[in-house]
């Protein structure tokens, strides 16, 4: 039994730190799990099937573990073991990289047991599974938006938990991904000399994602697009705001050279939407 505890502790530290450790140790039942691999008949005790699932997790066979936890739900659907097993099914599928399955079982847990003390962890697992499903930046980003919404939901509902702290880190990555997608499209429009279309995309980054790493380039690209259109005052403002907020940025150096080549200097127009956007965020 001592060995079982130690293995679970190591597994929790490697895969999820305090969060996974709290879950596994909190749901761990007394008595050592059976090492038997045979499928148990329906009248086997729920605790015994559940312990088989824990044993499979210990063996680092999470997908098989998920199936055993599902067996508890099937054979003892109205028991406390079924509730615990449903959450463990979600966890096991997540560990196995079966994110769609983890999302489905996690959502089912939340629907059935919204007031459970483990509902916060179920929400976090669902959000994390959605996060792991984030596609390549060149593809449609609907799944990224879904992940962002779910992570923000965790941070909002459980603000003083470790789940919220970890969710916030993932939120920044998801937001940067969405901003990066806008930049990708904006750069394409620039190449096509569709300057208005490009400006609209870079504007989204500046107004909605200005805490991401994409905003520096967005301001430079706005400088570039406005200079190409001959809207010099907005180009000057973009360059000036870039220089004020990111004075050491290589993008600012390029923006400065660009406006100078047009015979002007970076100069902020306080009435510009660019200036107003940064003031709303307390920048510039």
PECORZI-V211873 format. One line per field, one symbol per residue. ss: DSSP state (2 for helix, 1 for strand, 0 for the rest). phi: phi as a letter, one per 30 degrees, with the letter a starting at -180 (. if undefined). psi: psi as a letter, one per 30 degrees, with the letter a starting at -180 (. if undefined). Layout:
ss: ???
phi: ???
psi: ???
This chain:
ss: 02222222222222202222222222200000000000000000022222222222220002222222222222200002222222222222222200222222222222220000002222222222222200000000022222222222222220000222222222222222222222222222222000222222222222220000002222222222222220022222222222222000022222222222200000000000222222220000
phi: .dedddddddddddcbidddddddddcdcdjdddcdcddddecdeedddedddddddddibddddeddddddddcbdccdddddddddddddddddicddddddddddddddbdcddcddddeddddddddddededdcecddddddddddddddddbdccdddddddddeddddddddddddeddddddddicddddeddddddddcbdccdddddeddddeddddddicddddddedddddddbdcddddeddddddddcibceadcdddddddddddcici
psi: eeeeeeeeeeeeeeegbeeeeeeeeefkllkklkgkfkkklfgkkeeeeefeeeeeeeghieeeeeeeeeeeeefifgleeeeeeeeeeeeeeeefgieeeeeeeeeeeeeehfglfgeeeeeeeeeeeeefgklkfflkgeeeeeeeeeeeeeeeeifglfeeeeeeeeeeeeeeeeeeeeeeeeeeeeeggieeeeeeefeeeeffhfglffeeeeeeeeeeeeeefgieeeeeeeeeeeeefifgkfeeeeeeeeeefggllkkkjffkfeeeeeeefgk.
